[in-house]
Amino acid sequence: MVDSGHDNDIICHHCAGPLTKTLIGSAVGGTASAFIGFNHVMPIVRKWIKGPMWLHFLVGAPPVIVLSSACAGLAGGTVPALAQLASSSYQAAVLSSQPPQAGENHKMHKSTASSL
């Protein structure tokens, strides 16, 4: 197997695991959504479910885990891909709306005249 690039060879200094933009985005998205999810979901669960704290955790954890997984996937892959798509689409639109420069226009006329 050939290693095509050394730019992706970033490793964690704590665990020596590989770090990519996707993994970092997934970790940030998952951590942030878990923190926000528990802060918003658990008071609602405590209000509606009466009983010991382990029961609150048992009822409230699954929705937070699903939310964290979804946000980790969005932060790790979907959002960066959409940002890249929007950026490249904008660049293509800007470049296509500009008139060709004088040198390029002259070359284009020359090549069409010579091919006739």
MOPAC internal coordinates of N, CA, C and O (Angstrom, degrees):
PM7 1SCF
backbone

  N    0.0000 0     0.00 0     0.00 0    0    0    0
  C    1.4431 1     0.00 0     0.00 0    1    0    0
  C    1.5211 1   108.66 1     0.00 0    2    1    0
  O    1.2310 1   120.37 1   -48.50 1    3    2    1
  N    1.3085 1   116.89 1   131.50 1    3    2    1
  C    1.4554 1   121.81 1  -176.31 1    5    3    2
  C    1.5208 1   109.08 1   -95.93 1    6    5    3
  O    1.2310 1   120.89 1   -46.65 1    7    6    5
  N    1.3276 1   115.90 1   133.35 1    7    6    5
  C    1.4556 1   120.98 1   176.52 1    9    7    6
  C    1.5194 1   108.25 1   -84.25 1   10    9    7
  O    1.2310 1   120.34 1   -68.32 1   11   10    9
  N    1.3286 1   116.95 1   111.68 1   11   10    9
  C    1.4584 1   120.69 1  -172.78 1   13   11   10
  C    1.5198 1   112.80 1   -77.89 1   14   13   11
  O    1.2310 1   119.42 1   150.86 1   15   14   13
  N    1.3080 1   118.70 1   -29.14 1   15   14   13
  C    1.4613 1   119.37 1  -177.96 1   17   15   14
  C    1.5079 1   111.53 1  -152.09 1   18   17   15
  O    1.2310 1   121.01 1   -32.74 1   19   18   17
  N    1.3143 1   115.68 1   147.26 1   19   18   17
  C    1.4558 1   119.99 1   179.54 1   21   19   18
  C    1.5150 1   112.13 1   -98.28 1   22   21   19
  O    1.2310 1   119.86 1  -178.86 1   23   22   21
  N    1.3420 1   117.88 1     1.14 1   23   22   21
  C    1.4507 1   120.81 1   179.64 1   25   23   22
  C    1.5225 1   111.94 1   -69.73 1   26   25   23
  O    1.2310 1   119.94 1   154.17 1   27   26   25
  N    1.3223 1   117.72 1   -25.83 1   27   26   25
  C    1.4556 1   121.55 1  -177.62 1   29   27   26
  C    1.5182 1   112.83 1   -91.36 1   30   29   27
  O    1.2310 1   119.76 1  -171.21 1   31   30   29
  N    1.3310 1   118.06 1     8.79 1   31   30   29
  C    1.4522 1   121.59 1  -177.30 1   33   31   30
  C    1.5224 1   111.94 1   -89.69 1   34   33   31
  O    1.2310 1   119.33 1  -142.55 1   35   34   33
  N    1.3130 1   118.87 1    37.45 1   35   34   33
  C    1.4528 1   122.32 1   177.62 1   37   35   34
  C    1.5280 1   107.29 1   -85.67 1   38   37   35
  O    1.2310 1   120.73 1   -50.47 1   39   38   37
  N    1.3385 1   116.22 1   129.53 1   39   38   37
  C    1.4561 1   119.57 1  -179.92 1   41   39   38
  C    1.5228 1   109.74 1  -122.46 1   42   41   39
  O    1.2310 1   121.14 1   -27.18 1   43   42   41
  N    1.3207 1   115.43 1   152.82 1   43   42   41
  C    1.4519 1   122.74 1   178.74 1   45   43   42
  C    1.5233 1   108.93 1   -71.83 1   46   45   43
  O    1.2310 1   120.09 1   -46.76 1   47   46   45
  N    1.3263 1   117.44 1   133.24 1   47   46   45
  C    1.4626 1   119.68 1   179.81 1   49   47   46
  C    1.5275 1   112.44 1   -77.27 1   50   49   47
  O    1.2310 1   119.84 1   169.96 1   51   50   49
  N    1.3411 1   117.90 1   -10.04 1   51   50   49
  C    1.4667 1   120.85 1   176.97 1   53   51   50
  C    1.5253 1   112.21 1   -88.89 1   54   53   51
  O    1.2310 1   121.04 1   133.23 1   55   54   53
  N    1.3424 1   115.61 1   -46.77 1   55   54   53
  C    1.4751 1   118.89 1  -172.87 1   57   55   54
  C    1.5234 1   113.57 1  -118.81 1   58   57   55
  O    1.2310 1   119.52 1   177.41 1   59   58   57
  N    1.3332 1   118.51 1    -2.59 1   59   58   57
  C    1.4680 1   124.21 1  -179.07 1   61   59   58
  C    1.5288 1   112.40 1    63.38 1   62   61   59
  O    1.2310 1   120.00 1  -159.26 1   63   62   61
  N    1.3305 1   117.61 1    20.74 1   63   62   61
  C    1.4550 1   121.65 1   176.59 1   65   63   62
  C    1.5174 1   110.42 1   -82.60 1   66   65   63
  O    1.2310 1   120.58 1   -26.96 1   67   66   65
  N    1.3332 1   116.49 1   153.04 1   67   66   65
  C    1.4677 1   118.89 1  -179.97 1   69   67   66
  C    1.5195 1   111.45 1   -70.37 1   70   69   67
  O    1.2310 1   120.75 1   -39.44 1   71   70   69
  N    1.3148 1   116.17 1   140.56 1   71   70   69
  C    1.4608 1   121.87 1   178.16 1   73   71   70
  C    1.5221 1   109.08 1  -117.91 1   74   73   71
  O    1.2310 1   120.98 1   -53.93 1   75   74   73
  N    1.3122 1   115.72 1   126.07 1   75   74   73
  C    1.4550 1   121.34 1   173.46 1   77   75   74
  C    1.5185 1   107.30 1  -126.81 1   78   77   75
  O    1.2310 1   120.53 1   -10.52 1   79   78   77
  N    1.3166 1   116.59 1   169.48 1   79   78   77
  C    1.4575 1   119.32 1   178.75 1   81   79   78
  C    1.5189 1   110.80 1   -61.35 1   82   81   79
  O    1.2310 1   120.42 1   145.20 1   83   82   81
  N    1.3264 1   116.81 1   -34.80 1   83   82   81
  C    1.4613 1   120.56 1  -179.89 1   85   83   82
  C    1.5232 1   110.91 1   -66.63 1   86   85   83
  O    1.2310 1   120.33 1   135.68 1   87   86   85
  N    1.3243 1   116.98 1   -44.32 1   87   86   85
  C    1.4620 1   119.84 1   179.46 1   89   87   86
  C    1.5144 1   111.63 1   -65.87 1   90   89   87
  O    1.2310 1   120.37 1   139.17 1   91   90   89
  N    1.3263 1   116.89 1   -40.83 1   91   90   89
  C    1.4624 1   120.23 1   179.81 1   93   91   90
  C    1.5226 1   110.03 1   -65.78 1   94   93   91
  O    1.2310 1   120.18 1   136.84 1   95   94   93
  N    1.3316 1   117.26 1   -43.16 1   95   94   93
  C    1.4613 1   120.75 1   178.21 1   97   95   94
  C    1.5130 1   112.00 1   -63.77 1   98   97   95
  O    1.2310 1   120.38 1   141.11 1   99   98   97
  N    1.3322 1   116.87 1   -38.89 1   99   98   97
  C    1.4604 1   120.44 1   178.08 1  101   99   98
  C    1.5198 1   111.18 1   -65.03 1  102  101   99
  O    1.2310 1   120.57 1   138.47 1  103  102  101
  N    1.3112 1   116.51 1   -41.53 1  103  102  101
  C    1.4650 1   120.11 1  -179.61 1  105  103  102
  C    1.5237 1   110.92 1   -66.02 1  106  105  103
  O    1.2310 1   120.40 1   135.87 1  107  106  105
  N    1.3148 1   116.84 1   -44.13 1  107  106  105
  C    1.4662 1   120.36 1   179.84 1  109  107  106
  C    1.5252 1   110.42 1   -65.40 1  110  109  107
  O    1.2310 1   120.09 1   134.31 1  111  110  109
  N    1.3226 1   117.43 1   -45.69 1  111  110  109
  C    1.4630 1   120.79 1  -179.99 1  113  111  110
  C    1.5167 1   112.55 1   -63.66 1  114  113  111
  O    1.2310 1   120.45 1   137.01 1  115  114  113
  N    1.3207 1   116.75 1   -42.99 1  115  114  113
  C    1.4622 1   120.29 1   179.39 1  117  115  114
  C    1.5124 1   113.07 1   -66.27 1  118  117  115
  O    1.2310 1   120.56 1   137.40 1  119  118  117
  N    1.3238 1   116.54 1   -42.60 1  119  118  117
  C    1.4647 1   120.59 1  -179.78 1  121  119  118
  C    1.5217 1   111.22 1   -66.57 1  122  121  119
  O    1.2310 1   120.60 1   134.02 1  123  122  121
  N    1.3254 1   116.45 1   -45.98 1  123  122  121
  C    1.4615 1   120.01 1  -179.52 1  125  123  122
  C    1.5266 1   111.72 1   -64.13 1  126  125  123
  O    1.2310 1   120.31 1   137.67 1  127  126  125
  N    1.3205 1   117.01 1   -42.33 1  127  126  125
  C    1.4672 1   118.70 1  -178.74 1  129  127  126
  C    1.5255 1   111.62 1   -70.95 1  130  129  127
  O    1.2310 1   119.61 1   146.62 1  131  130  129
  N    1.3298 1   118.35 1   -33.38 1  131  130  129
  C    1.4639 1   120.28 1   176.86 1  133  131  130
  C    1.5261 1   110.31 1   -66.00 1  134  133  131
  O    1.2310 1   120.54 1   137.00 1  135  134  133
  N    1.3137 1   116.58 1   -43.00 1  135  134  133
  C    1.4644 1   120.82 1   179.10 1  137  135  134
  C    1.5246 1   110.79 1   -61.88 1  138  137  135
  O    1.2310 1   121.01 1   130.31 1  139  138  137
  N    1.3350 1   115.67 1   -49.69 1  139  138  137
  C    1.4667 1   119.91 1   179.97 1  141  139  138
  C    1.5242 1   111.20 1   -66.61 1  142  141  139
  O    1.2310 1   120.79 1   140.43 1  143  142  141
  N    1.3298 1   116.09 1   -39.57 1  143  142  141
  C    1.4601 1   119.87 1  -179.61 1  145  143  142
  C    1.5137 1   113.08 1   -61.96 1  146  145  143
  O    1.2310 1   120.47 1   132.87 1  147  146  145
  N    1.3350 1   116.70 1   -47.13 1  147  146  145
  C    1.4671 1   119.08 1   179.30 1  149  147  146
  C    1.5190 1   111.43 1   -64.99 1  150  149  147
  O    1.2310 1   119.92 1   143.31 1  151  150  149
  N    1.3183 1   117.76 1   -36.69 1  151  150  149
  C    1.4627 1   119.92 1   179.51 1  153  151  150
  C    1.5292 1   112.56 1   -69.08 1  154  153  151
  O    1.2310 1   120.10 1   153.62 1  155  154  153
  N    1.3296 1   117.42 1   -26.38 1  155  154  153
  C    1.4571 1   119.79 1   179.98 1  157  155  154
  C    1.5264 1   113.04 1   -96.61 1  158  157  155
  O    1.2310 1   120.16 1   144.60 1  159  158  157
  N    1.3207 1   117.29 1   -35.40 1  159  158  157
  C    1.4673 1   120.50 1  -174.56 1  161  159  158
  C    1.5273 1   112.29 1   -81.97 1  162  161  159
  O    1.2310 1   120.23 1   137.52 1  163  162  161
  N    1.3184 1   117.17 1   -42.48 1  163  162  161
  C    1.4655 1   119.01 1  -172.62 1  165  163  162
  C    1.5342 1   113.94 1   -62.51 1  166  165  163
  O    1.2310 1   118.01 1   141.12 1  167  166  165
  N    1.3306 1   121.40 1   -38.88 1  167  166  165
  C    1.4724 1   118.72 1   175.48 1  169  167  166
  C    1.5344 1   112.66 1   -61.88 1  170  169  167
  O    1.2310 1   120.80 1   144.21 1  171  170  169
  N    1.3260 1   116.08 1   -35.79 1  171  170  169
  C    1.4676 1   119.74 1   178.52 1  173  171  170
  C    1.5287 1   109.89 1   -67.83 1  174  173  171
  O    1.2310 1   120.69 1   137.32 1  175  174  173
  N    1.3292 1   116.29 1   -42.68 1  175  174  173
  C    1.4733 1   120.48 1   179.06 1  177  175  174
  C    1.5236 1   109.79 1   -63.14 1  178  177  175
  O    1.2310 1   119.70 1   135.81 1  179  178  177
  N    1.3361 1   118.18 1   -44.19 1  179  178  177
  C    1.4696 1   120.78 1   179.61 1  181  179  178
  C    1.5217 1   111.57 1   -62.70 1  182  181  179
  O    1.2310 1   120.79 1   147.33 1  183  182  181
  N    1.3260 1   116.10 1   -32.67 1  183  182  181
  C    1.4674 1   120.06 1  -179.85 1  185  183  182
  C    1.5325 1   111.36 1   -70.56 1  186  185  183
  O    1.2310 1   120.22 1   139.85 1  187  186  185
  N    1.3435 1   117.19 1   -40.15 1  187  186  185
  C    1.4633 1   120.52 1  -174.04 1  189  187  186
  C    1.5183 1   114.21 1   -93.44 1  190  189  187
  O    1.2310 1   119.40 1   153.11 1  191  190  189
  N    1.3207 1   118.74 1   -26.89 1  191  190  189
  C    1.4667 1   122.07 1  -178.16 1  193  191  190
  C    1.5224 1   108.58 1  -107.92 1  194  193  191
  O    1.2310 1   120.51 1   -60.35 1  195  194  193
  N    1.2967 1   116.64 1   119.65 1  195  194  193
  C    1.4655 1   121.13 1   177.68 1  197  195  194
  C    1.5216 1   108.23 1   -96.37 1  198  197  195
  O    1.2310 1   120.72 1   -45.36 1  199  198  197
  N    1.3013 1   116.24 1   134.64 1  199  198  197
  C    1.4504 1   120.20 1   179.45 1  201  199  198
  C    1.5160 1   111.13 1   150.42 1  202  201  199
  O    1.2310 1   121.14 1    11.86 1  203  202  201
  N    1.3259 1   115.42 1  -168.14 1  203  202  201
  C    1.4660 1   119.34 1  -177.66 1  205  203  202
  C    1.5288 1   112.12 1   -70.73 1  206  205  203
  O    1.2310 1   121.08 1   -14.53 1  207  206  205
  N    1.3170 1   115.53 1   165.47 1  207  206  205
  C    1.4614 1   121.07 1  -176.62 1  209  207  206
  C    1.5273 1   111.96 1   -63.96 1  210  209  207
  O    1.2310 1   119.41 1   146.20 1  211  210  209
  N    1.3321 1   118.74 1   -33.80 1  211  210  209
  C    1.4660 1   120.02 1  -179.63 1  213  211  210
  C    1.5177 1   110.67 1   -64.16 1  214  213  211
  O    1.2310 1   120.04 1   148.48 1  215  214  213
  N    1.3379 1   117.53 1   -31.52 1  215  214  213
  C    1.4637 1   120.92 1   177.41 1  217  215  214
  C    1.5312 1   110.46 1   -69.09 1  218  217  215
  O    1.2310 1   120.57 1   140.49 1  219  218  217
  N    1.3349 1   116.52 1   -39.51 1  219  218  217
  C    1.4754 1   120.00 1   175.91 1  221  219  218
  C    1.5224 1   110.11 1   -60.32 1  222  221  219
  O    1.2310 1   120.85 1   135.94 1  223  222  221
  N    1.3272 1   115.99 1   -44.06 1  223  222  221
  C    1.4603 1   120.18 1  -179.75 1  225  223  222
  C    1.5201 1   110.78 1   -65.47 1  226  225  223
  O    1.2310 1   120.39 1   138.97 1  227  226  225
  N    1.3430 1   116.85 1   -41.03 1  227  226  225
  C    1.4599 1   121.34 1  -179.23 1  229  227  226
  C    1.5309 1   111.28 1   -62.97 1  230  229  227
  O    1.2310 1   120.00 1   141.95 1  231  230  229
  N    1.3188 1   117.61 1   -38.05 1  231  230  229
  C    1.4549 1   121.59 1  -179.87 1  233  231  230
  C    1.5347 1   111.72 1   -81.14 1  234  233  231
  O    1.2310 1   119.84 1   142.30 1  235  234  233
  N    1.3174 1   117.92 1   -37.70 1  235  234  233
  C    1.4600 1   121.25 1  -173.84 1  237  235  234
  C    1.5137 1   114.99 1   -86.43 1  238  237  235
  O    1.2310 1   119.22 1   156.70 1  239  238  237
  N    1.3197 1   119.10 1   -23.30 1  239  238  237
  C    1.4650 1   121.10 1  -175.35 1  241  239  238
  C    1.5361 1   114.10 1   -68.54 1  242  241  239
  O    1.2310 1   118.55 1   136.00 1  243  242  241
  N    1.3311 1   120.36 1   -44.00 1  243  242  241
  C    1.4759 1   118.29 1  -177.93 1  245  243  242
  C    1.5270 1   115.12 1   -57.07 1  246  245  243
  O    1.2310 1   118.53 1   135.40 1  247  246  245
  N    1.3320 1   120.41 1   -44.60 1  247  246  245
  C    1.4720 1   117.84 1   177.40 1  249  247  246
  C    1.5292 1   112.63 1   -63.46 1  250  249  247
  O    1.2310 1   120.77 1   144.16 1  251  250  249
  N    1.3315 1   116.13 1   -35.84 1  251  250  249
  C    1.4678 1   119.03 1   179.62 1  253  251  250
  C    1.5175 1   110.42 1   -68.85 1  254  253  251
  O    1.2310 1   119.62 1   141.92 1  255  254  253
  N    1.3166 1   118.34 1   -38.08 1  255  254  253
  C    1.4629 1   121.72 1   178.78 1  257  255  254
  C    1.5330 1   110.18 1   -65.30 1  258  257  255
  O    1.2310 1   120.13 1   138.11 1  259  258  257
  N    1.3137 1   117.36 1   -41.89 1  259  258  257
  C    1.4687 1   120.87 1   178.04 1  261  259  258
  C    1.5296 1   109.92 1   -64.07 1  262  261  259
  O    1.2310 1   120.11 1   135.63 1  263  262  261
  N    1.3287 1   117.40 1   -44.37 1  263  262  261
  C    1.4617 1   121.50 1   178.35 1  265  263  262
  C    1.5313 1   110.58 1   -62.48 1  266  265  263
  O    1.2310 1   120.14 1   137.44 1  267  266  265
  N    1.3121 1   117.33 1   -42.56 1  267  266  265
  C    1.4679 1   120.84 1   179.80 1  269  267  266
  C    1.5206 1   111.16 1   -63.72 1  270  269  267
  O    1.2310 1   120.31 1   137.98 1  271  270  269
  N    1.3159 1   117.01 1   -42.02 1  271  270  269
  C    1.4667 1   120.36 1   178.95 1  273  271  270
  C    1.5181 1   111.28 1   -64.01 1  274  273  271
  O    1.2310 1   120.66 1   137.07 1  275  274  273
  N    1.3163 1   116.35 1   -42.93 1  275  274  273
  C    1.4632 1   119.89 1   179.28 1  277  275  274
  C    1.5247 1   110.88 1   -64.30 1  278  277  275
  O    1.2310 1   120.13 1   136.33 1  279  278  277
  N    1.3142 1   117.37 1   -43.67 1  279  278  277
  C    1.4673 1   120.45 1  -179.92 1  281  279  278
  C    1.5231 1   111.37 1   -68.21 1  282  281  279
  O    1.2310 1   120.28 1   144.85 1  283  282  281
  N    1.3287 1   117.07 1   -35.15 1  283  282  281
  C    1.4665 1   119.78 1   177.43 1  285  283  282
  C    1.5212 1   109.99 1   -65.04 1  286  285  283
  O    1.2310 1   120.18 1   138.88 1  287  286  285
  N    1.3121 1   117.25 1   -41.12 1  287  286  285
  C    1.4641 1   120.31 1   177.34 1  289  287  286
  C    1.5087 1   112.05 1   -64.91 1  290  289  287
  O    1.2310 1   120.64 1   139.11 1  291  290  289
  N    1.3289 1   116.37 1   -40.89 1  291  290  289
  C    1.4618 1   120.04 1   178.70 1  293  291  290
  C    1.5209 1   111.31 1   -66.64 1  294  293  291
  O    1.2310 1   120.70 1   134.90 1  295  294  293
  N    1.3284 1   116.28 1   -45.10 1  295  294  293
  C    1.4637 1   119.67 1  -178.06 1  297  295  294
  C    1.5199 1   111.63 1   -69.85 1  298  297  295
  O    1.2310 1   120.28 1   148.96 1  299  298  297
  N    1.3134 1   117.08 1   -31.04 1  299  298  297
  C    1.4540 1   120.14 1  -176.25 1  301  299  298
  C    1.5075 1   114.78 1   -83.03 1  302  301  299
  O    1.2310 1   119.59 1   149.14 1  303  302  301
  N    1.3166 1   118.39 1   -30.86 1  303  302  301
  C    1.4533 1   118.78 1  -174.53 1  305  303  302
  C    1.5096 1   115.46 1  -133.40 1  306  305  303
  O    1.2310 1   120.45 1   131.21 1  307  306  305
  N    1.3015 1   116.74 1   -48.79 1  307  306  305
  C    1.4573 1   120.21 1  -171.30 1  309  307  306
  C    1.5220 1   112.69 1   -69.79 1  310  309  307
  O    1.2310 1   120.08 1   130.77 1  311  310  309
  N    1.3061 1   117.45 1   -49.23 1  311  310  309
  C    1.4717 1   120.44 1  -177.29 1  313  311  310
  C    1.5283 1   111.31 1   -64.10 1  314  313  311
  O    1.2310 1   119.02 1   132.76 1  315  314  313
  N    1.3609 1   119.48 1   -47.24 1  315  314  313
  C    1.4661 1   117.30 1   176.57 1  317  315  314
  C    1.5318 1   113.36 1   -62.03 1  318  317  315
  O    1.2310 1   120.25 1   143.06 1  319  318  317
  N    1.3218 1   117.12 1   -36.94 1  319  318  317
  C    1.4641 1   119.53 1   178.99 1  321  319  318
  C    1.5256 1   110.91 1   -66.01 1  322  321  319
  O    1.2310 1   119.97 1   138.80 1  323  322  321
  N    1.3191 1   117.66 1   -41.20 1  323  322  321
  C    1.4646 1   120.59 1   177.87 1  325  323  322
  C    1.5249 1   111.40 1   -66.92 1  326  325  323
  O    1.2310 1   120.46 1   142.76 1  327  326  325
  N    1.3309 1   116.74 1   -37.24 1  327  326  325
  C    1.4670 1   119.61 1   177.44 1  329  327  326
  C    1.5237 1   110.63 1   -64.83 1  330  329  327
  O    1.2310 1   120.47 1   138.96 1  331  330  329
  N    1.3238 1   116.71 1   -41.04 1  331  330  329
  C    1.4536 1   120.25 1   178.49 1  333  331  330
  C    1.5327 1   110.61 1   -66.37 1  334  333  331
  O    1.2310 1   120.35 1   139.32 1  335  334  333
  N    1.3239 1   116.93 1   -40.68 1  335  334  333
  C    1.4597 1   120.87 1   177.71 1  337  335  334
  C    1.5202 1   111.23 1   -62.27 1  338  337  335
  O    1.2310 1   120.47 1   135.48 1  339  338  337
  N    1.3305 1   116.70 1   -44.52 1  339  338  337
  C    1.4606 1   120.07 1   179.73 1  341  339  338
  C    1.5236 1   111.14 1   -64.03 1  342  341  339
  O    1.2310 1   120.63 1   138.55 1  343  342  341
  N    1.3223 1   116.40 1   -41.45 1  343  342  341
  C    1.4632 1   120.52 1  -179.81 1  345  343  342
  C    1.5271 1   111.32 1   -65.19 1  346  345  343
  O    1.2310 1   120.04 1   133.92 1  347  346  345
  N    1.3195 1   117.52 1   -46.08 1  347  346  345
  C    1.4609 1   119.70 1  -178.77 1  349  347  346
  C    1.5345 1   111.02 1   -69.37 1  350  349  347
  O    1.2310 1   119.83 1   145.22 1  351  350  349
  N    1.3227 1   117.93 1   -34.78 1  351  350  349
  C    1.4694 1   120.79 1   176.91 1  353  351  350
  C    1.5251 1   110.62 1   -65.50 1  354  353  351
  O    1.2310 1   120.75 1   139.02 1  355  354  353
  N    1.3245 1   116.17 1   -40.98 1  355  354  353
  C    1.4641 1   120.44 1   177.88 1  357  355  354
  C    1.5272 1   110.34 1   -63.29 1  358  357  355
  O    1.2310 1   120.62 1   134.12 1  359  358  357
  N    1.3283 1   116.42 1   -45.88 1  359  358  357
  C    1.4691 1   119.85 1   179.38 1  361  359  358
  C    1.5329 1   111.02 1   -60.65 1  362  361  359
  O    1.2310 1   120.36 1   137.33 1  363  362  361
  N    1.3371 1   116.91 1   -42.67 1  363  362  361
  C    1.4607 1   120.44 1   179.52 1  365  363  362
  C    1.5287 1   111.02 1   -64.21 1  366  365  363
  O    1.2310 1   120.34 1   139.64 1  367  366  365
  N    1.3285 1   116.96 1   -40.36 1  367  366  365
  C    1.4663 1   120.43 1   179.93 1  369  367  366
  C    1.5245 1   110.89 1   -66.71 1  370  369  367
  O    1.2310 1   120.36 1   138.92 1  371  370  369
  N    1.3180 1   116.92 1   -41.08 1  371  370  369
  C    1.4714 1   120.30 1   179.90 1  373  371  370
  C    1.5175 1   110.38 1   -66.31 1  374  373  371
  O    1.2310 1   120.13 1   135.18 1  375  374  373
  N    1.3174 1   117.35 1   -44.82 1  375  374  373
  C    1.4612 1   120.28 1  -178.49 1  377  375  374
  C    1.5247 1   112.07 1   -68.36 1  378  377  375
  O    1.2310 1   119.74 1   146.13 1  379  378  377
  N    1.3177 1   118.11 1   -33.87 1  379  378  377
  C    1.4702 1   119.63 1  -179.44 1  381  379  378
  C    1.5238 1   112.28 1   -76.75 1  382  381  379
  O    1.2310 1   119.86 1   157.79 1  383  382  381
  N    1.3317 1   117.87 1   -22.21 1  383  382  381
  C    1.4623 1   119.77 1  -179.70 1  385  383  382
  C    1.5191 1   112.48 1   -85.56 1  386  385  383
  O    1.2310 1   119.63 1   167.83 1  387  386  385
  N    1.3316 1   118.31 1   -12.17 1  387  386  385
  C    1.4596 1   120.98 1   178.98 1  389  387  386
  C    1.5251 1   109.63 1   -81.73 1  390  389  387
  O    1.2310 1   120.10 1   -40.90 1  391  390  389
  N    1.3249 1   117.42 1   139.10 1  391  390  389
  C    1.4712 1   119.20 1   177.09 1  393  391  390
  C    1.5276 1   109.54 1   -69.46 1  394  393  391
  O    1.2310 1   120.13 1   -28.83 1  395  394  393
  N    1.3350 1   117.35 1   151.17 1  395  394  393
  C    1.4681 1   119.30 1   178.88 1  397  395  394
  C    1.5147 1   110.43 1   -66.00 1  398  397  395
  O    1.2310 1   121.26 1   -29.01 1  399  398  397
  N    1.3024 1   115.19 1   150.99 1  399  398  397
  C    1.4602 1   119.80 1  -179.99 1  401  399  398
  C    1.5220 1   109.67 1   -74.59 1  402  401  399
  O    1.2310 1   120.42 1   -16.50 1  403  402  401
  N    1.3334 1   116.80 1   163.50 1  403  402  401
  C    1.4692 1   121.94 1  -173.09 1  405  403  402
  C    1.5266 1   111.54 1   -59.14 1  406  405  403
  O    1.2310 1   119.48 1   138.09 1  407  406  405
  N    1.3121 1   118.59 1   -41.91 1  407  406  405
  C    1.4574 1   121.15 1  -179.34 1  409  407  406
  C    1.5160 1   112.06 1   -66.00 1  410  409  407
  O    1.2310 1   120.39 1   139.52 1  411  410  409
  N    1.3187 1   116.86 1   -40.48 1  411  410  409
  C    1.4600 1   120.79 1   179.62 1  413  411  410
  C    1.5186 1   111.22 1   -68.59 1  414  413  411
  O    1.2310 1   119.77 1   142.07 1  415  414  413
  N    1.3273 1   118.04 1   -37.93 1  415  414  413
  C    1.4521 1   122.54 1   179.84 1  417  415  414
  C    1.5312 1   110.07 1   -65.42 1  418  417  415
  O    1.2310 1   120.26 1   138.60 1  419  418  417
  N    1.3300 1   117.10 1   -41.40 1  419  418  417
  C    1.4653 1   121.63 1   179.14 1  421  419  418
  C    1.5288 1   110.48 1   -64.86 1  422  421  419
  O    1.2310 1   120.28 1   138.47 1  423  422  421
  N    1.3256 1   117.08 1   -41.53 1  423  422  421
  C    1.4697 1   120.86 1   179.01 1  425  423  422
  C    1.5263 1   110.65 1   -64.62 1  426  425  423
  O    1.2310 1   120.80 1   141.92 1  427  426  425
  N    1.3536 1   116.08 1   -38.08 1  427  426  425
  C    1.4561 1   119.84 1  -178.57 1  429  427  426
  C    1.5325 1   110.00 1   -65.05 1  430  429  427
  O    1.2310 1   119.89 1   136.78 1  431  430  429
  N    1.3443 1   117.82 1   -43.22 1  431  430  429
  C    1.4647 1   121.26 1   179.17 1  433  431  430
  C    1.5245 1   110.83 1   -66.61 1  434  433  431
  O    1.2310 1   120.03 1   143.09 1  435  434  433
  N    1.3144 1   117.55 1   -36.91 1  435  434  433
  C    1.4403 1   121.54 1  -179.88 1  437  435  434
  C    1.5222 1   110.90 1   -65.49 1  438  437  435
  O    1.2310 1   120.39 1   136.99 1  439  438  437
  N    1.3433 1   116.86 1   -43.01 1  439  438  437
  C    1.4628 1   119.80 1  -178.30 1  441  439  438
  C    1.5223 1   111.86 1   -69.71 1  442  441  439
  O    1.2310 1   119.36 1   144.70 1  443  442  441
  N    1.3286 1   118.82 1   -35.30 1  443  442  441
  C    1.4586 1   120.35 1   178.79 1  445  443  442
  C    1.5268 1   110.64 1   -72.31 1  446  445  443
  O    1.2310 1   119.84 1   145.55 1  447  446  445
  N    1.3418 1   117.91 1   -34.45 1  447  446  445
  C    1.4652 1   120.65 1   179.58 1  449  447  446
  C    1.5215 1   110.42 1   -70.92 1  450  449  447
  O    1.2310 1   119.58 1   143.42 1  451  450  449
  N    1.3149 1   118.40 1   -36.58 1  451  450  449
  C    1.4674 1   120.64 1  -178.71 1  453  451  450
  C    1.5184 1   111.96 1   -73.88 1  454  453  451
  O    1.2310 1   120.14 1   153.50 1  455  454  453
  N    1.3135 1   117.34 1   -26.50 1  455  454  453
  C    1.4699 1   119.51 1  -179.13 1  457  455  454
  C    1.5169 1   111.99 1   -80.82 1  458  457  455
  O    1.2310 1   119.63 1   165.35 1  459  458  457
  N    1.3389 1   118.31 1   -14.65 1  459  458  457
  C    1.4693 1   120.68 1   178.50 1  461  459  458
  C    1.4601 1   108.03 1   -81.57 1  462  461  459
  O    1.2310 1   120.10 1   180.00 1  463  462  461

